[in-house]
Amino acid sequence: MTYRVLADLVVLAHTLFVVFVVVGGFLVWRWRWLAWLHVPCAVWGMVIEYKGWICPLTPLENALRTRAGLQGYEGGFVEHYVLPVLYPAGLTRPMQATLGSLVLIVNLIAYGVLVRRLLRGG
């Protein structure tokens, strides 16, 4: 039971990380110091998607599920949890590139607006 709870906590942390990667730039509008944390996280999220890598949290989750007597899964976090919600088909490299580009575009908008505000004295 403990390993299953830990695996679920890893999923929760992973989900929060993905959300932070995508929308954290907007949080920087309120708390500018957060950029020091968000920018490296966003870069990491984009690199993972563009390179087709598996985030280290995925093998950790699978190992914990195995220790709990449950079955792990193939592929990455986005493929297993996010894409079934967004897309009926499996994750492909073009989809990963699209997701990485989405992260880039959303964050360029967020930081672009922030820089514009700062230049205007806001």
MDTraj code that builds the backbone (N, CA, C; nanometers):
import mdtraj as md
import numpy as np

residues = "MET THR TYR ARG VAL LEU ALA ASP LEU VAL VAL LEU ALA HIS THR LEU PHE VAL VAL PHE VAL VAL VAL GLY GLY PHE LEU VAL TRP ARG TRP ARG TRP LEU ALA TRP LEU HIS VAL PRO CYS ALA VAL TRP GLY MET VAL ILE GLU TYR LYS GLY TRP ILE CYS PRO LEU THR PRO LEU GLU ASN ALA LEU ARG THR ARG ALA GLY LEU GLN GLY TYR GLU GLY GLY PHE VAL GLU HIS TYR VAL LEU PRO VAL LEU TYR PRO ALA GLY LEU THR ARG PRO MET GLN ALA THR LEU GLY SER LEU VAL LEU ILE VAL ASN LEU ILE ALA TYR GLY VAL LEU VAL ARG ARG LEU LEU ARG GLY GLY".split()
xyz = np.array([
    [0.0822, -0.1193, 0.0000],
    [0.0000, 0.0000, 0.0000],
    [0.0869, 0.1261, 0.0000],
    [0.1971, 0.1258, 0.0739],
    [0.2850, 0.2418, 0.0813],
    [0.3436, 0.2750, -0.0548],
    [0.3881, 0.1733, -0.1292],
    [0.4476, 0.1980, -0.2605],
    [0.3436, 0.2511, -0.3583],
    [0.2205, 0.2030, -0.3474],
    [0.1156, 0.2542, -0.4352],
    [0.0886, 0.4020, -0.4062],
    [0.0829, 0.4387, -0.2800],
    [0.0623, 0.5790, -0.2419],
    [0.1790, 0.6642, -0.2921],
    [0.3012, 0.6130, -0.2761],
    [0.4176, 0.6868, -0.3264],
    [0.4113, 0.7033, -0.4781],
    [0.3709, 0.5981, -0.5488],
    [0.3568, 0.6072, -0.6945],
    [0.2521, 0.7114, -0.7313],
    [0.1409, 0.7130, -0.6583],
    [0.0374, 0.8129, -0.6848],
    [0.0870, 0.9539, -0.6548],
    [0.1688, 0.9689, -0.5524],
    [0.2271, 1.1003, -0.5220],
    [0.3232, 1.1446, -0.6322],
    [0.3960, 1.0496, -0.6908],
    [0.4839, 1.0821, -0.8034],
    [0.3997, 1.1306, -0.9215],
    [0.2857, 1.0636, -0.9462],
    [0.1956, 1.1071, -1.0540],
    [0.1451, 1.2486, -1.0260],
    [0.1077, 1.2744, -0.9029],
    [0.0602, 1.4078, -0.8666],
    [0.1703, 1.5117, -0.8878],
    [0.2907, 1.4822, -0.8406],
    [0.4033, 1.5749, -0.8583],
    [0.4333, 1.5959, -1.0067],
    [0.4280, 1.4877, -1.0836],
    [0.4542, 1.4952, -1.2268],
    [0.3492, 1.5837, -1.2952],
    [0.2245, 1.5647, -1.2569],
    [0.1159, 1.6440, -1.3144],
    [0.1344, 1.7918, -1.2811],
    [0.1646, 1.8204, -1.1557],
    [0.1863, 1.9595, -1.1154],
    [0.3058, 2.0198, -1.1885],
    [0.4098, 1.9402, -1.2094],
    [0.5266, 1.9875, -1.2831],
    [0.4883, 2.0228, -1.4264],
    [0.4122, 1.9349, -1.4925],
    [0.3708, 1.9611, -1.6310],
    [0.2860, 2.0876, -1.6380],
    [0.1938, 2.1034, -1.5454],
    [0.1109, 2.2243, -1.5432],
    [0.1983, 2.3479, -1.5203],
    [0.2935, 2.3379, -1.4288],
    [0.3851, 2.4491, -1.4013],
    [0.4668, 2.4841, -1.5256],
    [0.5143, 2.3826, -1.5970],
    [0.5914, 2.4056, -1.7191],
    [0.5090, 2.4839, -1.8201],
    [0.3827, 2.4468, -1.8350],
    [0.2984, 2.5085, -1.9371],
    [0.2522, 2.6481, -1.8967],
    [0.2081, 2.6664, -1.7731],
    [0.1466, 2.7950, -1.7356],
    [0.2260, 2.8742, -1.6321],
    [0.3418, 2.8241, -1.5921],
    [0.4211, 2.8930, -1.4905],
    [0.4629, 3.0326, -1.5292],
    [0.4784, 3.0579, -1.6587],
    [0.5144, 3.1922, -1.7038],
    [0.4117, 3.2965, -1.6627],
    [0.2863, 3.2549, -1.6540],
    [0.1820, 3.3477, -1.6107],
    [0.1898, 3.3739, -1.4595],
    [0.2371, 3.2754, -1.3838],
    [0.2575, 3.2958, -1.2400],
    [0.3692, 3.3967, -1.2148],
    [0.4638, 3.4031, -1.3080],
    [0.5752, 3.4977, -1.2955],
    [0.5247, 3.6418, -1.3039],
    [0.4103, 3.6640, -1.3656],
    [0.3535, 3.7987, -1.3694],
    [0.3305, 3.8492, -1.2275],
    [0.2909, 3.7584, -1.1389],
    [0.2604, 3.7950, -0.9995],
    [0.3836, 3.7866, -0.9103],
    [0.4585, 3.6773, -0.9251],
    [0.5773, 3.6534, -0.8430],
    [0.6980, 3.6422, -0.9351],
    [0.7649, 3.7524, -0.9606],
    [0.8728, 3.7553, -1.0597],
    [0.9898, 3.6653, -1.0231],
    [1.0158, 3.6465, -0.8951],
    [1.1245, 3.5597, -0.8507],
    [1.1049, 3.4168, -0.8990],
    [0.9810, 3.3792, -0.9280],
    [0.9493, 3.2432, -0.9716],
    [1.0110, 3.2107, -1.1082],
    [1.0502, 3.3125, -1.1828],
    [1.1129, 3.2898, -1.3141],
    [1.2399, 3.2073, -1.2999],
    [1.3122, 3.2255, -1.1891],
    [1.4367, 3.1506, -1.1673],
    [1.4102, 3.0009, -1.1571],
    [1.2924, 2.9630, -1.1153],
    [1.2542, 2.8223, -1.1079],
    [1.1843, 2.7786, -1.2366],
    [1.0976, 2.8652, -1.2874],
    [1.0170, 2.8265, -1.4021],
    [1.0962, 2.8099, -1.5313],
    [1.1858, 2.9019, -1.5617],
    [1.2584, 2.8947, -1.6895],
    [1.3330, 2.7619, -1.7049],
    [1.4108, 2.7166, -1.6057],
    [1.4763, 2.5854, -1.6226],
    [1.3761, 2.4701, -1.6355],
    [1.2656, 2.4791, -1.5622],
    [1.1640, 2.3734, -1.5727],
    [1.1015, 2.3719, -1.7119],
    [1.0712, 2.4890, -1.7654],
    [1.0114, 2.4972, -1.8991],
    [1.1087, 2.4468, -2.0051],
    [1.2352, 2.4841, -1.9920],
    [1.3363, 2.4350, -2.0869],
    [1.3453, 2.2827, -2.0788],
    [1.3494, 2.2293, -1.9569],
    [1.3539, 2.0837, -1.9395],
    [1.2321, 2.0172, -2.0053],
    [1.1135, 2.0722, -1.9826],
    [0.9917, 2.0166, -2.0426],
    [0.9963, 2.0178, -2.1942],
    [1.0473, 2.1254, -2.2519],
    [1.0578, 2.1327, -2.3981],
    [1.1610, 2.0339, -2.4507],
    [1.2750, 2.0248, -2.3846],
    [1.3804, 1.9327, -2.4290],
    [1.3307, 1.7883, -2.4240],
    [1.2615, 1.7522, -2.3159],
    [1.2058, 1.6169, -2.3033],
    [1.1166, 1.5857, -2.4237],
    [1.0316, 1.6796, -2.4601],
    [0.9390, 1.6567, -2.5719],
    [1.0108, 1.6558, -2.7062],
    [1.0988, 1.7528, -2.7286],
    [1.1679, 1.7596, -2.8578],
    [1.2603, 1.6406, -2.8805],
    [1.3246, 1.5933, -2.7758],
    [1.4181, 1.4814, -2.7890],
    [1.3489, 1.3455, -2.7807],
    [1.2237, 1.3430, -2.7353],
    [1.1528, 1.2168, -2.7210],
    [1.2014, 1.1355, -2.6018],
    [1.2595, 1.2032, -2.5035],
    [1.3104, 1.1357, -2.3846],
    [1.1960, 1.1008, -2.2903],
    [1.2252, 1.0145, -2.1963],
    [1.1320, 0.9811, -2.0889],
    [1.1775, 1.0560, -1.9640],
    [1.0863, 1.1255, -1.8998],
    [1.1187, 1.1973, -1.7762],
    [1.1576, 1.0964, -1.6683],
    [1.2566, 1.1283, -1.5866],
    [1.2994, 1.0362, -1.4800],
    [1.1888, 1.0011, -1.3805],
    [1.0852, 1.0823, -1.3709],
    [0.9761, 1.0501, -1.2795],
    [0.8960, 0.9288, -1.3271],
    [0.8932, 0.9043, -1.4577],
    [0.8173, 0.7908, -1.5104],
    [0.8756, 0.6574, -1.4650],
    [1.0070, 0.6329, -1.4814],
    [1.0614, 0.5075, -1.4288],
    [1.0472, 0.4959, -1.2765],
    [1.0565, 0.6083, -1.2060],
    [1.0372, 0.6054, -1.0614],
    [0.8959, 0.5588, -1.0279],
    [0.7973, 0.6166, -1.0959],
    [0.6587, 0.5757, -1.0733],
    [0.6403, 0.4274, -1.1037],
    [0.6934, 0.3828, -1.2171],
    [0.6795, 0.2410, -1.2543],
    [0.7464, 0.1493, -1.1530],
    [0.8630, 0.1879, -1.1037],
    [0.9323, 0.1064, -1.0035],
    [0.8489, 0.0969, -0.8757],
    [0.7904, 0.2074, -0.8347],
    [0.7058, 0.2061, -0.7151],
    [0.5808, 0.1204, -0.7371],
    [0.5220, 0.1291, -0.8558],
    [0.4047, 0.0460, -0.8863],
    [0.4416, -0.1022, -0.8847],
    [0.5570, -0.1353, -0.9395],
    [0.6034, -0.2747, -0.9386],
    [0.6241, -0.3221, -0.7951],
    [0.6862, -0.2389, -0.7118],
    [0.7075, -0.2739, -0.5704],
    [0.5748, -0.2929, -0.4974],
    [0.4698, -0.2223, -0.5452],
    [0.3367, -0.2350, -0.4843],
    [0.2607, -0.3551, -0.5392],
    [0.3235, -0.4294, -0.6319],
    [0.2563, -0.5444, -0.6912],
    [0.1640, -0.5087, -0.8058],
    [0.1786, -0.3881, -0.8557],
    [0.0973, -0.3425, -0.9684],
    [0.1791, -0.3470, -1.0961],
    [0.1123, -0.3306, -1.2071],
    [0.1811, -0.3315, -1.3356],
    [0.2210, -0.1897, -1.3746],
    [0.3422, -0.1747, -1.4241],
    [0.3874, -0.0456, -1.4759],
    [0.3310, -0.0251, -1.6158],
    [0.3877, 0.0685, -1.6890],
    [0.3423, 0.0938, -1.8255],
    [0.4606, 0.1312, -1.9123],
    [0.4423, 0.1152, -2.0421],
    [0.5439, 0.1517, -2.1409],
    [0.5258, 0.2978, -2.1782],
    [0.6307, 0.3596, -2.2277],
    [0.6222, 0.4970, -2.2740],
    [0.6374, 0.5953, -2.1602],
    [0.6026, 0.7190, -2.1882],
    [0.6224, 0.8252, -2.0910],
    [0.4940, 0.8718, -2.0251],
    [0.5108, 0.9629, -1.9318],
    [0.4000, 1.0189, -1.8541],
    [0.2951, 1.0825, -1.9442],
    [0.3397, 1.1675, -2.0362],
    [0.2461, 1.2367, -2.1255],
    [0.1680, 1.1352, -2.2070],
    [0.2382, 1.0360, -2.2597],
    [0.1729, 0.9326, -2.3404],
    [0.0714, 0.8534, -2.2579],
    [0.1054, 0.8222, -2.1353],
    [0.0192, 0.7365, -2.0537],
    [-0.0987, 0.8117, -1.9913],
    [-0.0748, 0.9322, -1.9408],
    [-0.1790, 1.0042, -1.8672],
    [-0.2446, 1.1178, -1.9449],
    [-0.1643, 1.1958, -2.0161],
    [-0.2173, 1.3167, -2.0787],
    [-0.2803, 1.2882, -2.2149],
    [-0.2089, 1.2186, -2.3010],
    [-0.2600, 1.1971, -2.4364],
    [-0.3900, 1.1183, -2.4427],
    [-0.4126, 1.0189, -2.3580],
    [-0.5433, 0.9532, -2.3645],
    [-0.6586, 1.0496, -2.3395],
    [-0.6321, 1.1557, -2.2658],
    [-0.7352, 1.2565, -2.2418],
    [-0.7493, 1.3474, -2.3642],
    [-0.6357, 1.3844, -2.4238],
    [-0.6375, 1.4788, -2.5350],
    [-0.6563, 1.4140, -2.6721],
    [-0.5935, 1.2993, -2.6913],
    [-0.5935, 1.2332, -2.8212],
    [-0.6262, 1.0856, -2.8040],
    [-0.7044, 1.0283, -2.8953],
    [-0.7344, 0.8849, -2.8853],
    [-0.6171, 0.7955, -2.9281],
    [-0.5288, 0.8455, -3.0114],
    [-0.4159, 0.7650, -3.0613],
    [-0.2971, 0.7766, -2.9665],
    [-0.1952, 0.6914, -2.9865],
    [-0.0741, 0.6938, -2.9046],
    [0.0151, 0.8118, -2.9395],
    [0.1124, 0.8334, -2.8555],
    [0.2066, 0.9436, -2.8741],
    [0.2994, 0.9141, -2.9911],
    [0.3139, 1.0115, -3.0780],
    [0.4079, 0.9997, -3.1896],
    [0.5091, 1.1126, -3.1780],
    [0.6196, 1.0998, -3.2479],
    [0.7218, 1.2053, -3.2440],
    [0.6655, 1.3393, -3.2915],
    [0.5847, 1.3437, -3.3999],
    [0.5276, 1.4738, -3.4377],
    [0.4386, 1.5334, -3.3280],
    [0.3643, 1.4467, -3.2556],
    [0.2825, 1.4975, -3.1457],
    [0.3706, 1.5537, -3.0349],
    [0.4823, 1.4863, -3.0077],
    [0.5736, 1.5367, -2.9056],
    [0.6301, 1.6725, -2.9457],
    [0.6660, 1.6865, -3.0728],
    [0.7175, 1.8151, -3.1206],
    [0.6102, 1.9227, -3.1078],
    [0.4866, 1.8861, -3.1347],
    [0.3762, 1.9806, -3.1200],
    [0.3591, 2.0216, -2.9748],
    [0.3663, 1.9258, -2.8828],
    [0.3540, 1.9568, -2.7401],
    [0.4689, 2.0459, -2.6940],
    [0.5906, 2.0153, -2.7385],
    [0.7050, 2.0991, -2.7047],
    [0.6880, 2.2399, -2.7584],
    [0.6362, 2.2516, -2.8802],
    [0.6130, 2.3833, -2.9400],
    [0.5033, 2.4581, -2.8662],
    [0.4010, 2.3862, -2.8208],
    [0.2946, 2.4489, -2.7430],
    [0.3499, 2.5101, -2.6149],
    [0.4363, 2.4355, -2.5464],
    [0.5008, 2.4876, -2.4250],
    [0.5805, 2.6128, -2.4592],
    [0.6561, 2.6080, -2.5678],
    [0.7365, 2.7218, -2.6093],
    [0.6486, 2.8432, -2.6389],
    [0.5438, 2.8255, -2.7159],
    [0.4573, 2.9368, -2.7560],
    [0.3879, 2.9995, -2.6358],
    [0.3309, 2.9144, -2.5488],
    [0.2608, 2.9668, -2.4309],
    [0.3567, 3.0480, -2.3446],
    [0.4774, 2.9971, -2.3272],
    [0.5727, 3.0674, -2.2418],
    [0.6315, 3.1905, -2.3087],
    [0.6483, 3.1883, -2.4403],
    [0.6908, 3.3103, -2.5100],
    [0.5868, 3.4202, -2.4934],
    [0.4600, 3.3830, -2.5007],
    [0.3533, 3.4810, -2.4796],
    [0.3586, 3.5345, -2.3365],
    [0.3668, 3.4438, -2.2396],
    [0.3671, 3.4855, -2.0986],
    [0.4839, 3.5785, -2.0688],
    [0.6036, 3.5397, -2.1112],
    [0.7211, 3.6224, -2.0824],
    [0.7249, 3.7466, -2.1711],
    [0.6716, 3.7377, -2.2913],
    [0.6646, 3.8556, -2.3769],
    [0.5775, 3.9638, -2.3158],
    [0.4622, 3.9238, -2.2624],
    [0.3743, 4.0194, -2.1953],
    [0.4434, 4.0771, -2.0719],
    [0.5120, 3.9923, -1.9955],
    [0.5830, 4.0391, -1.8756],
    [0.6910, 4.1411, -1.9115],
    [0.7717, 4.1117, -2.0108],
    [0.8770, 4.2039, -2.0523],
    [0.8173, 4.3353, -2.0997],
    [0.7087, 4.3258, -2.1745],
    [0.6412, 4.4478, -2.2219],
    [0.5924, 4.5322, -2.1044],
    [0.5346, 4.4672, -2.0044],
    [0.4903, 4.5389, -1.8849],
    [0.6067, 4.6045, -1.8111],
    [0.7163, 4.5318, -1.8002],
    [0.8333, 4.5857, -1.7300],
    [0.8915, 4.7055, -1.8048],
    [0.8941, 4.6979, -1.9363],
    [0.9472, 4.8092, -2.0159],
    [0.8571, 4.9321, -2.0069],
    [0.7303, 4.9109, -1.9829],
    [0.6359, 5.0225, -1.9677],
    [0.6321, 5.0745, -1.8238],
    [0.7092, 5.0116, -1.7376],
    [0.7145, 5.0568, -1.5999],
    [0.6123, 4.9896, -1.5103],
    [0.5541, 4.8759, -1.5537],
    [0.4503, 4.8079, -1.4745],
    [0.5077, 4.7069, -1.3912],
])
top = md.Topology()
chain = top.add_chain()
for i, resn in enumerate(residues, 1):
    res = top.add_residue(resn, chain, resSeq=i)
    for name in ("N", "CA", "C"):
        top.add_atom(name, md.element.get_by_symbol(name[0]), res)
traj = md.Trajectory(xyz[None], top)
